[in-house]
Amino acid sequence: MVESRTDQLGITTPDKLALGLSGVDYLADSKIATAAFLALSLEKPLLLEGDAGVGKTELALALSRLFGSDLIRLQCYEGIDATQAVYDWDYAKQLLHLRATEAVGVQADRTSLEAELYEDRYLIERPLLRSLGYTDPARPPILLIDELDRADDEFEAFLLELLSTFEITIPELGTRRALVKPVVILTSNRTRDLHDALKRRCLYLWVDHPSFEREVDIIRLRVPEASVTLSAQIGAIVQEFRQQGLVKPPGIAEAIDWASALTLLMAVEVTPQWLEMTLGTVIKYREDEQRIDALGLGTLIERAFSRLGE
């Protein structure tokens, strides 16, 4: 009987995966742990959608730390194409080879000379192709395709071959297949809808902002210097911010940054003064700053702190 990937990795249940992730500073709730476990077991890509800063990218980083695997990250952007994502040819080396052949007077027919120019030694592997070259099933590479919604429709369509068969065709060299399938995590902030063809090839999870209790636990884990009281106050205020219809509601990443900033400044609690001086660590748009000011910092803190006694 062939061992499953999760057996090879020593992760046999979602709870064990969640426990392992907590050991590398990632607190996964049951939905995230189950989705990641199924992606590992079924060897299918996992598509994570949600607001920026909710921990989508961090899951891939945590899996890399947990398994001691290489993290191969492809940051998507408008206009990305195969030469940035899959492979390219080292044109400078190819040109040197041609000149060296001419200099030594080697007689070679045109066909064989052209074939020499498209050998592996001139191939530049980009993230997608590099992710197919691993052989140790106990340490599969983690392929993070980050912010796919920023890429064009054409690039999204280009990914379908990889996500279906885990192989890439190079016209000059043939087809490269993965001996060990990479663990593929795709993220999207949903600035545009991804196509059904891509979603069919993936497991899917919408990642929401954490609950108040979990957010406080994450802050305490990532910023252990912050007191329990300060962590709880930060969690409550960040939760209150998210109720205000901001252009960019703060994510857990901003909450952690804010906790680090206040701890560095030796603040023991959040006051209107501290909030005003450090607002830039958690609020990133001028329009949101103005909205918070209009509400009144004292009023907002009072509303947030009223939750702590509930």
ZAMARGU-4260 file (C-alpha; in steps of 0.2 Angstrom, whole numbers, plus 5000, padded with zeros to 4 digits):
<rodrens>
0) 5000/5000/5000 | 5007/5017/4995 | 5008/5029/5009 | 4999/5045/5007 | 5008/5062/5008
5) 5001/5066/5025 | 5007/5049/5032 | 5025/5053/5024 | 5024/5070/5033 | 5018/5063/5049
10) 5002/5073/5049 | 4987/5061/5050 | 4973/5072/5056 | 4968/5090/5054 | 4970/5092/5073
15) 4988/5086/5072 | 4991/5098/5057 | 4984/5113/5068 | 4995/5107/5082 | 5011/5107/5071
20) 5007/5124/5064 | 5005/5131/5081 | 5022/5125/5085 | 5029/5137/5071 | 5018/5152/5077
25) 5003/5150/5066 | 4986/5147/5075 | 4975/5139/5062 | 4956/5137/5066 | 4947/5121/5062
30) 4942/5127/5044 | 4960/5132/5039 | 4968/5116/5047 | 4955/5105/5038 | 4957/5113/5021
35) 4976/5112/5022 | 4975/5094/5028 | 4964/5089/5013 | 4975/5099/5001 | 4990/5089/5008
40) 4981/5072/5008 | 4973/5074/4991 | 4988/5083/4983 | 4977/5097/4976 | 4981/5115/4976
45) 4972/5126/4989 | 4965/5143/4984 | 4963/5155/4999 | 4953/5171/4996 | 4950/5184/5008
50) 4954/5202/5013 | 4973/5207/5014 | 4981/5203/5030 | 4971/5189/5036 | 4985/5176/5036
55) 4983/5168/5018 | 5001/5170/5013 | 5007/5166/5031 | 4999/5149/5030 | 5012/5144/5016
60) 5026/5151/5026 | 5021/5141/5041 | 5019/5125/5031 | 5037/5128/5024 | 5043/5130/5042
65) 5034/5115/5048 | 5040/5103/5035 | 5057/5110/5033 | 5053/5113/5015 | 5059/5126/5002
70) 5046/5140/5000 | 5045/5144/4981 | 5036/5161/4980 | 5028/5168/4964 | 5022/5186/4967
75) 5009/5190/4954 | 5007/5207/4946 | 4998/5214/4930 | 5008/5209/4915 | 5017/5193/4922
80) 5020/5180/4909 | 5029/5164/4906 | 5047/5171/4906 | 5045/5178/4923 | 5035/5163/4930
85) 5040/5148/4921 | 5057/5148/4912 | 5068/5159/4901 | 5084/5156/4891 | 5101/5164/4896
90) 5103/5174/4880 | 5120/5181/4886 | 5127/5163/4888 | 5119/5158/4871 | 5128/5172/4862
95) 5145/5168/4870 | 5143/5150/4865 | 5140/5156/4847 | 5155/5167/4847 | 5166/5154/4855
100) 5161/5142/4841 | 5165/5154/4828 | 5182/5159/4836 | 5189/5142/4837 | 5183/5138/4819
105) 5172/5123/4824 | 5162/5117/4809 | 5144/5113/4814 | 5128/5112/4804 | 5115/5125/4808
110) 5103/5112/4815 | 5115/5105/4828 | 5121/5122/4833 | 5104/5128/4836 | 5100/5112/4847
115) 5116/5116/4857 | 5108/5133/4861 | 5093/5125/4869 | 5101/5114/4882 | 5098/5113/4901
120) 5114/5123/4904 | 5106/5138/4896 | 5089/5136/4904 | 5084/5149/4918 | 5071/5140/4930
125) 5058/5152/4936 | 5047/5148/4951 | 5034/5137/4943 | 5047/5126/4934 | 5058/5125/4949
130) 5044/5118/4960 | 5044/5102/4949 | 5062/5098/4952 | 5061/5090/4969 | 5063/5072/4973
135) 5061/5070/4992 | 5042/5066/4996 | 5046/5069/5015 | 5050/5087/5010 | 5039/5093/4996
140) 5042/5111/4991 | 5029/5124/4995 | 5024/5133/4980 | 5015/5150/4984 | 5006/5158/4970
145) 5003/5175/4979 | 4989/5187/4974 | 4984/5178/4958 | 4970/5191/4956 | 4983/5204/4951
150) 4988/5194/4936 | 4980/5194/4919 | 4967/5182/4913 | 4979/5175/4901 | 4992/5170/4914
155) 4978/5162/4925 | 4974/5151/4910 | 4992/5147/4908 | 4992/5140/4925 | 4979/5127/4921
160) 4991/5114/4914 | 5002/5115/4930 | 4987/5114/4942 | 4980/5099/4932 | 4995/5088/4929
165) 5009/5096/4938 | 5019/5096/4922 | 5026/5110/4911 | 5030/5109/4892 | 5045/5117/4886
170) 5045/5116/4867 | 5064/5115/4864 | 5066/5102/4878 | 5050/5092/4880 | 5038/5090/4895
175) 5045/5092/4913 | 5034/5082/4926 | 5035/5083/4945 | 5042/5068/4953 | 5036/5075/4970
180) 5021/5086/4968 | 5023/5103/4976 | 5011/5109/4989 | 5002/5123/4980 | 4995/5138/4989
185) 4986/5151/4979 | 4980/5167/4987 | 4968/5181/4981 | 4962/5197/4988 | 4948/5196/4976
190) 4951/5212/4967 | 4944/5202/4952 | 4935/5185/4951 | 4945/5171/4946 | 4939/5159/4933
195) 4929/5143/4936 | 4941/5133/4926 | 4955/5137/4939 | 4944/5135/4954 | 4938/5118/4948
200) 4957/5112/4950 | 4958/5118/4968 | 4951/5116/4985 | 4944/5133/4991 | 4943/5142/5007
205) 4937/5160/5011 | 4948/5166/5025 | 4939/5178/5036 | 4946/5189/5050 | 4949/5180/5066
210) 4937/5181/5081 | 4942/5192/5095 | 4948/5178/5106 | 4959/5170/5092 | 4965/5187/5087
215) 4971/5190/5105 | 4979/5173/5105 | 4988/5177/5089 | 4995/5194/5095 | 5001/5185/5111
220) 5010/5172/5101 | 5018/5184/5089 | 5022/5198/5101 | 5025/5189/5118 | 5032/5205/5125
225) 5014/5213/5125 | 5004/5210/5141 | 4988/5201/5141 | 4979/5217/5144 | 4987/5227/5130
230) 4984/5212/5118 | 4966/5211/5123 | 4964/5230/5120 | 4972/5230/5103 | 4961/5215/5098
235) 4945/5224/5104 | 4950/5240/5095 | 4955/5232/5079 | 4938/5222/5079 | 4929/5239/5081
240) 4939/5246/5067 | 4932/5232/5056 | 4914/5238/5060 | 4917/5255/5053 | 4916/5252/5034
245) 4934/5257/5031 | 4942/5257/5014 | 4955/5245/5021 | 4950/5236/5037 | 4965/5231/5047
250) 4970/5213/5046 | 4979/5203/5059 | 4996/5208/5051 | 4992/5226/5056 | 4986/5221/5073
255) 5003/5212/5076 | 5012/5227/5070 | 5003/5239/5081 | 5006/5227/5096 | 5025/5228/5092
260) 5024/5247/5090 | 5015/5250/5107 | 5027/5237/5116 | 5042/5246/5109 | 5035/5262/5115
265) 5032/5254/5132 | 5014/5258/5132 | 5004/5248/5145 | 4987/5252/5138 | 4979/5260/5123
270) 4974/5278/5126 | 4968/5291/5114 | 4985/5298/5114 | 4994/5282/5110 | 4981/5278/5097
275) 4983/5295/5088 | 5002/5293/5088 | 5003/5275/5082 | 4987/5275/5070 | 4998/5273/5055
280) 5003/5256/5060 | 4985/5250/5059 | 4976/5262/5047 | 4983/5264/5029 | 4972/5276/5020
285) 4969/5295/5023 | 4950/5292/5021 | 4950/5279/5035 | 4960/5291/5046 | 4947/5305/5043
290) 4933/5293/5047 | 4941/5287/5063 | 4945/5305/5068 | 4926/5310/5065 | 4920/5296/5076
295) 4932/5302/5090 | 4946/5292/5096 | 4940/5292/5114 | 4922/5286/5109 | 4930/5272/5098
300) 4941/5266/5112 | 4926/5266/5124 | 4915/5256/5112 | 4929/5244/5109 | 4933/5242/5128
305) 4915/5239/5132 | 4917/5222/5123 | 4930/5217/5135 | 4918/5215/5149 | 4905/5205/5139
</rodrens>
